[in-house]
């Protein structure tokens, strides 16, 4: 496993695709009205709808989604000046209120130096929060950090469990990771060509 750590860069494994789609509510609500404004390019109006929800002390999904959406506005510089500090502020509030997408994006931004410096420790923390609440890409990323011992002690057993959980929900990268692990006998697994072939097939299913 040490040899693999030296041979590959972490960036070859980690999924850093930021989630850029705003959250919405199917019913008529300030959240939905903000989304309607957003999709037609009226970003300042969207902010006007979302801000009261985001500033509310109520713990609801709509409020968390509004916080997340405002974070996206600051991240992309839509209707406001791009500001990663405010992005982080709103994503953290959204994650605290239960937004797994916000937690995932925090992990991705910490890993990709969007906040000025890379922090695998912070990425690990936020991806763990999202993974524990069912966010599949976070489960995959968390497994990578655990498998290779980045920002934490290597824990291949737990890494394999996260990859398995994500793979069974359709995550192709996790299925491929399991296929490689069984094919090469990595992370404490015995070589098993049958299981390697099974997971490789799962990694290619559309």
PAZAPA-4460 file (N, C-alpha, C; in steps of 0.05 Angstrom, whole numbers, plus 32768, in hexadecimal, padded with zeros to 4 digits):
% residues 206
    n_x    n_y    n_z   ca_x   ca_y   ca_z    c_x    c_y    c_z   seq   type   mol
   8010   7FE8   8000   8000   8000   8000   8011   8019   8000     1      X     A
   8028   8018   800D   803B   802F   800D   8044   8035   7FF1     2      X     A
   8049   8020   7FE1   8052   8023   7FC6   803D   8032   7FB6     3      X     A
   8024   802B   7FBA   800F   8038   7FAB   800D   8056   7FB3     4      X     A
   8011   805C   7FCC   8010   8078   7FD5   8025   8088   7FC7     5      X     A
   803C   807D   7FC3   8052   808B   7FB6   804E   808D   7F98     6      X     A
   8041   807A   7F8C   803E   8078   7F6F   8029   808B   7F65     7      X     A
   8013   808F   7F74   7FFD   809E   7F6A   7FF9   80B8   7F7A     8      X     A
   7FEF   80CC   7F6C   7FE8   80E5   7F7A   7FCB   80E2   7F84     9      X     A
   7FC6   80EF   7F9A   7FAB   80ED   7FA5   7F96   80F8   7F92    10      X     A
   7F9E   810C   7F82   7F8B   8119   7F70   7F82   8106   7F5A    11      X     A
   7F90   80EF   7F56   7F87   80DC   7F42   7F6F   80CC   7F4C    12      X     A
   7F6A   80CC   7F66   7F55   80BD   7F72   7F3D   80CD   7F7B    13      X     A
   7F43   80E4   7F88   7F2E   80F3   7F94   7F1B   8100   7F80    14      X     A
   7F02   8100   7F86   7EEE   810D   7F75   7EE9   812A   7F7F    15      X     A
   7EF2   813E   7F6F   7EF0   8159   7F78   7EDC   816A   7F68    16      X     A
   7ECA   815C   7F5A   7EB6   816B   7F4B   7EA3   8178   7F5E    17      X     A
   7EA3   8192   7F5E   7E92   81A1   7F71   7E75   81A0   7F67    18      X     A
   7E63   819E   7F7B   7E47   819E   7F74   7E3E   81BA   7F6F    19      X     A
   7E35   81C0   7F57   7E2F   81DC   7F4F   7E11   81E1   7F4B    20      X     A
   7E01   81CD   7F4F   7DE4   81D1   7F4C   7DD7   81DA   7F65    21      X     A
   7DC6   81EE   7F63   7DB9   81F8   7F7B   7DA4   81E4   7F84    22      X     A
   7D9E   81E6   7F9E   7D88   81D5   7FA9   7D6E   81E3   7FA7    23      X     A
   7D59   81D4   7FA3   7D3F   81E1   7FA0   7D29   81D0   7FAD    24      X     A
   7D12   81DC   7FAF   7CFA   81CF   7FBA   7CE5   81CE   7FA4    25      X     A
   7CD9   81B7   7FA1   7CC5   81B3   7F8B   7CAD   81C5   7F8E    26      X     A
   7CA6   81CD   7FA7   7C8F   81DD   7FAC   7C96   81FB   7FAA    27      X     A
   7C82   820C   7FA7   7C86   8228   7FA6   7C8F   8232   7FC1    28      X     A
   7CA6   823E   7FC2   7CB2   8247   7FDB   7CC8   825B   7FD4    29      X     A
   7CD1   826A   7FE8   7CE8   827C   7FE3   7D00   826E   7FD7    30      X     A
   7D04   8255   7FE0   7D1A   8245   7FD5   7D16   8240   7FB7    31      X     A
   7CFE   8238   7FAF   7CF8   8233   7F93   7CF8   824D   7F83    32      X     A
   7CED   8262   7F8E   7CED   827C   7F80   7D0A   8286   7F7B    33      X     A
   7D1B   8281   7F8F   7D37   8287   7F8B   7D44   8277   7F75    34      X     A
   7D3C   825D   7F74   7D46   824C   7F5E   7D3D   8256   7F43    35      X     A
   7D23   825E   7F41   7D18   8268   7F28   7D28   8280   7F1F    36      X     A
   7D2F   8292   7F32   7D3E   82A9   7F2B   7D5B   82A2   7F23    37      X     A
   7D66   828E   7F31   7D81   8286   7F2B   7D84   827B   7F0F    38      X     A
   7D71   826A   7F07   7D73   825C   7EED   7D6F   826F   7ED6    39      X     A
   7D64   8287   7EDB   7D61   829B   7EC6   7D76   82B1   7EC8    40      X     A
   7D8A   82AC   7ED9   7DA1   82BF   7EDB   7D9C   82D7   7EED    41      X     A
   7D86   82D7   7EFC   7D81   82ED   7F0F   7D8C   82E6   7F2A    42      X     A
   7DA6   82E6   7F2C   7DB3   82DC   7F44   7DAF   82ED   7F5D    43      X     A
   7DAE   8307   7F59   7DA9   8318   7F71   7D8D   8314   7F7C    44      X     A
   7D7A   830F   7F6A   7D5F   830A   7F73   7D5E   82EF   7F82    45      X     A
   7D6D   82DB   7F77   7D6E   82C1   7F85   7D79   82C5   7FA1    46      X     A
   7D8E   82D5   7FA4   7D99   82DA   7FBE   7D84   82E7   7FD1    47      X     A
   7D74   82F9   7FC6   7D60   8306   7FD5   7D4B   82F2   7FE0    48      X     A
   7D45   82DE   7FD1   7D32   82CA   7FDA   7D3F   82B7   7FEE    49      X     A
   7D58   82B0   7FEA   7D65   829C   7FFB   7D6F   82A7   8016    50      X     A
   7D77   82C0   8016   7D84   82CB   802E   7D73   82CA   8047    51      X     A
   7D59   82D1   8046   7D49   82CE   805F   7D47   82B2   8069    52      X     A
   7D46   829F   8057   7D46   8282   8060   7D60   827B   806D    53      X     A
   7D76   8284   8060   7D90   827D   806A   7D96   828A   8085    54      X     A
   7D8A   82A1   808A   7D8F   82AF   80A3   7D7C   82A7   80BA    55      X     A
   7D6A   8295   80B3   7D57   828C   80C7   7D64   8278   80DB    56      X     A
   7D5A   8278   80F3   7D65   8265   8107   7D57   824A   8106    57      X     A
   7D42   8248   80F5   7D35   822E   80F3   7D47   821A   80E5    58      X     A
   7D46   8201   80EF   7D55   81EC   80E3   7D43   81DC   80D0    59      X     A
   7D43   81E4   80B7   7D33   81D6   80A2   7D44   81D1   808A    60      X     A
   7D3B   81BF   8079   7D49   81B9   8060   7D4A   81D1   804E    61      X     A
   7D34   81E0   804C   7D33   81F8   803C   7D48   820C   8044    62      X     A
   7D4B   820F   805E   7D5F   8222   8068   7D7B   8219   8062    63      X     A
   7D80   81FF   8066   7D9B   81F4   805F   7DA1   81F7   8041    64      X     A
   7D8C   81F2   8031   7D90   81F4   8014   7D95   8211   800B    65      X     A
   7D88   8224   8019   7D8C   8240   8013   7DA8   8249   8019    66      X     A
   7DB3   823F   8030   7DCE   8245   8038   7DE2   823A   8023    67      X     A
   7DDC   8221   801B   7DED   8214   8007   7DED   8224   7FED    68      X     A
   7DD5   822C   7FE4   7DD2   823B   7FCB   7DE1   8255   7FCC    69      X     A
   7DE0   8263   7FE3   7DEF   827C   7FE6   7E0D   8277   7FE4    70      X     A
   7E15   8261   7FF0   7E31   8259   7FEE   7E3A   8256   7FD1    71      X     A
   7E28   824A   7FC1   7E2E   8246   7FA5   7E30   8261   7F96    72      X     A
   7E1F   8274   7F9D   7E20   828E   7F91   7E3B   829B   7F96    73      X     A
   7E45   8299   7FAE   7E5F   82A5   7FB5   7E76   8295   7FA8    74      X     A
   7E72   827B   7FA6   7E87   826A   7F9A   7E8A   8270   7F7C    75      X     A
   7E74   8275   7F6F   7E74   8279   7F52   7E74   8297   7F4A    76      X     A
   7E71   82A8   7F5E   7E70   82C5   7F58   7E58   82CD   7F48    77      X     A
   7E40   82C2   7F4E   7E28   82C7   7F40   7E17   82DB   7F51    78      X     A
   7E14   82F3   7F47   7E05   8307   7F55   7E13   8314   7F6C    79      X     A
   7E2A   8309   7F73   7E3B   8313   7F89   7E58   8310   7F80    80      X     A
   7E6A   831E   7F8E   7E86   831B   7F88   7E8F   82FF   7F92    81      X     A
   7E9F   82F1   7F82   7EA8   82D7   7F8B   7EB8   82DA   7FA4    82      X     A
   7EB1   82CA   7FB8   7EBE   82CC   7FD2   7EBE   82B1   7FE0    83      X     A
   7ED5   82A4   7FE0   7ED6   8289   7FEB   7ED3   8288   800A    84      X     A
   7ED9   829F   8017   7ED5   82A0   8034   7EB7   829E   803A    85      X     A
   7EA8   82AD   802B   7E8B   82AC   802F   7E7F   8292   8025    86      X     A
   7E8B   8287   8010   7E83   826C   8007   7E86   8258   801E    87      X     A
   7E9D   8259   802B   7EA2   8247   8041   7E8F   824C   8058    88      X     A
   7E89   8265   805E   7E77   826C   8074   7E5B   825F   806F    89      X     A
   7E51   8263   8056   7E36   825A   8051   7E35   823B   804D    90      X     A
   7E49   8230   8042   7E4A   8213   8040   7E4B   8206   805C    91      X     A
   7E5B   8212   806E   7E5D   8207   8089   7E42   8208   8097    92      X     A
   7E35   821F   8094   7E1B   8222   80A1   7E07   820E   8095    93      X     A
   7E08   820B   807B   7DF6   81F7   806E   7DFC   81DB   8077    94      X     A
   7E15   81D4   8079   7E1D   81B9   8082   7E14   81B4   809E    95      X     A
   7E16   81C9   80AF   7E0D   81C6   80CB   7DEF   81C1   80CC    96      X     A
   7DE1   81CD   80B9   7DC3   81CA   80B8   7DBB   81B0   80A9    97      X     A
   7DCF   81A1   809F   7DC9   8187   8093   7DCD   8184   8075    98      X     A
   7DD9   8198   8068   7DDE   8195   804B   7DF6   8185   8045    99      X     A
   7DF3   816D   803A   7E09   815B   8034   7E19   8166   801C   100      X     A
   7E0A   8173   800A   7E18   817F   7FF3   7E2C   8195   7FFB   101      X     A
   7E24   81A4   800F   7E36   81B9   801A   7E4E   81AC   8027   102      X     A
   7E4A   8197   8036   7E60   8189   8043   7E73   817E   802E   103      X     A
   7E68   8172   8019   7E79   8167   8003   7E8A   817D   7FF6   104      X     A
   7E7D   8194   7FF0   7E8B   81AA   7FE3   7EA1   81B5   7FF5   105      X     A
   7E9C   81B6   800F   7EB0   81C0   8021   7EC9   81AE   8020   106      X     A
   7EC4   8193   801F   7EDA   8181   801D   7EEA   8185   8003   107      X     A
   7EDB   8188   7FED   7EE8   818C   7FD3   7EF8   81A6   7FD2   108      X     A
   7EED   81BB   7FDE   7EFA   81D5   7FDE   7F13   81D5   7FEF   109      X     A
   7F12   81C7   8006   7F2A   81C5   8017   7F3F   81B5   8009   110      X     A
   7F38   81A0   7FFB   7F4B   818F   7FED   7F58   819D   7FD5   111      X     A
   7F48   81AE   7FC8   7F52   81BB   7FAF   7F5C   81D7   7FB3   112      X     A
   7F62   81DF   7FCC   7F6E   81F8   7FD2   7F5D   8210   7FCC   113      X     A
   7F43   820D   7FCA   7F31   8224   7FC5   7F31   8238   7FDD   114      X     A
   7F38   822E   7FF5   7F39   823F   800C   7F55   8249   8012   115      X     A
   7F67   8247   7FFE   7F81   8253   8001   7F97   823F   8008   116      X     A
   7F8F   8228   8013   7FA3   8214   801A   7F95   81F9   801A   117      X     A
   7FA3   81E4   8012   7F97   81C9   8013   7F96   81BF   802F   118      X     A
   7F80   81B2   8036   7F7E   81A6   8051   7F70   818B   804F   119      X     A
   7F7F   8176   804E   7F74   815B   804D   7F64   8155   8066   120      X     A
   7F6D   8160   807D   7F60   815C   8096   7F43   8167   8095   121      X     A
   7F40   817F   808B   7F26   818B   8089   7F15   817D   8074   122      X     A
   7F21   8175   805E   7F13   8166   804A   7F08   814C   8055   123      X     A
   7F1A   813E   8064   7F12   8125   8071   7EFA   812A   8083   124      X     A
   7EFA   813F   8093   7EE5   8144   80A6   7ECA   8148   8098   125      X     A
   7ECA   8159   8083   7EB1   8160   8076   7EA6   8149   8065   126      X     A
   7EB9   813A   8058   7EAF   8123   8049   7EA5   810D   805B   127      X     A
   7EB0   810B   8073   7EA5   80F7   8086   7E89   80FF   808F   128      X     A
   7E85   8119   8094   7E6A   8122   809B   7E56   811B   8085   129      X     A
   7E5D   8121   806C   7E4B   811C   8056   7E48   80FE   8051   130      X     A
   7E5D   80EF   8053   7E5C   80D2   804E   7E49   80C5   8062   131      X     A
   7E4A   80CD   807B   7E3A   80C1   808F   7E1C   80C7   808B   132      X     A
   7E16   80DB   807A   7DFB   80E2   8074   7DF3   80DA   8058   133      X     A
   7E03   80C7   804C   7DFB   80BB   8033   7E05   80C7   801A   134      X     A
   7E17   80DB   801B   7E21   80E8   8003   7E36   80D5   7FF6   135      X     A
   7E30   80CB   7FDE   7E3F   80B6   7FD2   7E5B   80BE   7FCA   136      X     A
   7E5E   80D6   7FBD   7E79   80DE   7FB5   7E8B   80E3   7FCD   137      X     A
   7E7F   80EC   7FE3   7E8E   80F0   7FFC   7E97   80D5   8007   138      X     A
   7E86   80C1   8005   7E8D   80A6   800E   7EA6   809C   7FFF   139      X     A
   7EA6   80A1   7FE5   7EBD   8099   7FD4   7ED6   80A7   7FDD   140      X     A
   7ED4   80C2   7FDF   7EEC   80D2   7FE6   7EF6   80CB   8002   141      X     A
   7EE4   80C8   8015   7EEC   80C1   8030   7EFB   80A6   802F   142      X     A
   7EF2   8093   8020   7EFF   8079   801E   7F1B   807C   8013   143      X     A
   7F1F   808E   7FFF   7F3A   8092   7FF4   7F4D   809C   800A   144      X     A
   7F44   80B0   8019   7F55   80BC   802E   7F5C   80A7   8043   145      X     A
   7F48   8097   804A   7F4D   8082   805E   7F5F   806C   8054   146      X     A
   7F5B   8064   803B   7F6A   804E   802F   7F88   8055   802E   147      X     A
   7F8E   806E   8027   7FAA   8076   8023   7FB5   8085   803B   148      X     A
   7FA5   8088   8050   7FB0   8095   8068   7FB6   80B2   8065   149      X     A
   7FA5   80C1   8058   7FA8   80DE   8055   7F98   80ED   806B   150      X     A
   7FA6   80FD   807B   7F9A   810D   8090   7F8F   80FB   80A7   151      X     A
   7F96   80E1   80A5   7F8C   80CF   80BA   7F9D   80B5   80B8   152      X     A
   7F9B   80A5   80CC   7FA8   808B   80CB   7F9B   8079   80B6   153      X     A
   7FAA   806C   80A6   7F9F   805A   8091   7F8C   8046   809E   154      X     A
   7F74   8044   8092   7F60   8031   809C   7F53   8023   8085   155      X     A
   7F61   8010   8078   7F57   8004   8060   7F3C   7FF5   8064   156      X     A
   7F38   7FEA   807B   7F1F   7FDB   8080   7F07   7FEE   807E   157      X     A
   7F09   8005   808B   7EF3   8018   808A   7EF1   8024   806E   158      X     A
   7F08   8028   8060   7F07   8032   8045   7EF8   8020   8033   159      X     A
   7EFD   8006   8035   7EEF   7FF2   8025   7ED1   7FF2   802A   160      X     A
   7ECA   7FF6   8043   7EAE   7FF7   804B   7EA0   800F   803E   161      X     A
   7EAD   8026   803D   7EA1   803E   8030   7EA0   803A   8012   162      X     A
   7EB4   802E   8006   7EB3   8029   7FE9   7E9D   8016   7FE3   163      X     A
   7E99   8002   7FF3   7E84   7FEE   7FEE   7E69   7FFC   7FF0   164      X     A
   7E65   800D   8004   7E4C   801A   8008   7E46   802C   7FF0   165      X     A
   7E5A   803B   7FE7   7E56   804D   7FD0   7E52   803E   7FB6   166      X     A
   7E61   8028   7FB3   7E5F   8018   7F9A   7E44   800B   7F97   167      X     A
   7E38   8002   7FAD   7E1E   7FF6   7FAC   7E08   800A   7FA6   168      X     A
   7E0F   8024   7FA9   7DFC   8039   7FA1   7E01   8044   7F86   169      X     A
   7E14   8038   7F77   7E19   803F   7F5C   7E31   8051   7F57   170      X     A
   7E42   8055   7F6B   7E5A   8065   7F66   7E6F   8055   7F57   171      X     A
   7E75   805D   7F3F   7E87   804D   7F2E   7EA4   804D   7F37   172      X     A
   7EAD   8064   7F42   7EC8   8065   7F4C   7ECD   8052   7F63   173      X     A
   7EB9   8050   7F74   7EBB   803D   7F8B   7EBB   8021   7F81   174      X     A
   7EAA   801B   7F6E   7EAA   8000   7F62   7EC5   7FF9   7F56   175      X     A
   7ED1   800C   7F48   7EEB   8008   7F3C   7F01   8004   7F51   176      X     A
   7EFF   8014   7F67   7F12   8011   7F7D   7F11   7FF4   7F88   177      X     A
   7EF9   7FEA   7F8B   7EF6   7FCF   7F96   7F00   7FBA   7F82   178      X     A
   7EFB   7FBF   7F68   7F05   7FAD   7F53   7F24   7FAB   7F54   179      X     A
   7F31   7FC2   7F57   7F4E   7FC3   7F58   7F58   7FB6   7F72   180      X     A
   7F4A   7FBB   7F88   7F52   7FAF   7FA1   7F51   7F90   7FA0   181      X     A
   7F3C   7F85   7F94   7F3A   7F68   7F93   7F4D   7F5D   7F7E   182      X     A
   7F51   7F6B   7F68   7F63   7F62   7F53   7F80   7F60   7F5D   183      X     A
   7F89   7F74   7F6D   7FA5   7F76   7F75   7FA9   7F6E   7F92   184      X     A
   7F94   7F67   7FA0   7F97   7F60   7FBC   7FA0   7F77   7FCD   185      X     A
   7F93   7F8E   7FCA   7F9A   7FA6   7FD9   7F89   7FA9   7FF2   186      X     A
   7F93   7FBA   8004   7F85   7FC2   801C   7F7B   7FAB   802D   187      X     A
   7F8C   7F96   802D   7F86   7F7F   803E   7F74   7F6A   8032   188      X     A
   7F6B   7F6E   801A   7F5A   7F5B   800C   7F6A   7F45   7FFE   189      X     A
   7F5F   7F2D   7FFD   7F6C   7F18   7FED   7F64   7F1C   7FD0   190      X     A
   7F77   7F15   7FBE   7F70   7F17   7FA2   7F58   7F05   7F9B   191      X     A
   7F46   7F10   7F8C   7F2E   7F02   7F85   7F25   7F0C   7F69   192      X     A
   7F2C   7EFD   7F55   7F26   7F05   7F3A   7F08   7F07   7F34   193      X     A
   7EF9   7EF5   7F41   7EDC   7EF5   7F3D   7ED0   7F0F   7F47   194      X     A
   7ED7   7F17   7F5F   7ECD   7F30   7F6B   7ED8   7F48   7F5C   195      X     A
   7EF1   7F46   7F53   7EFD   7F5C   7F44   7EED   7F60   7F2B   196      X     A
   7EE6   7F4B   7F1D   7ED6   7F4D   7F04   7EBA   7F58   7F0A   197      X     A
   7EAF   7F4F   7F20   7E94   7F59   7F27   7E94   7F77   7F2B   198      X     A
   7EA7   7F81   7F3C   7EA7   7F9E   7F41   7EB0   7FAE   7F29   199      X     A
   7EC1   7FA3   7F18   7EC9   7FB0   7F00   7EB0   7FB4   7EEE   200      X     A
   7EA0   7FA0   7EEC   7E87   7FA2   7EDD   7E75   7FB7   7EE8   201      X     A
   7E73   7FB8   7F03   7E62   7FCC   7F10   7E6C   7FE8   7F0B   202      X     A
   7E87   7FEB   7F07   7E92   8005   7F03   7E8C   8010   7EE7   203      X     A
   7E83   7FFE   7ED5   7E7D   8007   7EBA   7E60   8008   7EB3   204      X     A
   7E4F   8002   7EC7   7E32   8003   7EC2   7E29   8020   7EC0   205      X     A
   7E19   8026   7EAB   7E0F   8041   7EA8   7DF6   8045   7EB9   206      X     A
***
